[in-house]
Amino acid sequence: MEPHLSVVCPQCNHRVKLVEREFRVRRGDRVLPVQLPSWECTHGCLNEARTGPFRFGDQRLIPLERARLEAAWLAAFGEPLPTAMPPGPKPTERRSVPVHVMLTPSELRLLDRLRGDRSRSEFIRGKALAS
């Protein structure tokens, strides 16, 4: 049995398929376009803009995404992938544990409005870890 057969669309609860899509990864002033996997609904759910199929990522894709990204960065720049660092003071401990959060399209729009010029990760970290 293929591992993706147990993955379902969070909007309609039908099966999804694994597809490739281009992401642009930035480290400092360098940007690398890279093809990374994502899940795509096979039942007709549309993305937020209603211009194409609904696609999403989850924890199962992280190891594959990371391996591809590291290999692409090394091939393009001849060096290991630098750690993504938000502007501001560096954390005392290296961030190395990715966490996927599933949101509805309206929650994502609200998140993007509230975060301003901060990255989604930085904004969520600030809210989740605030004392």
Secondary structure, DSSP 8 states (H G I E B T S, - for coil): --GGGG-B-TTT--BEEEEEEEEEEEETTEEEEEEEEEEEESS--B-TTSSSB-EE--GGGHHHHHHHHHHHHHHHHSS-------SSS--SS-----------HHHHHHHHHHHTTS-HHHHHHHHHS--
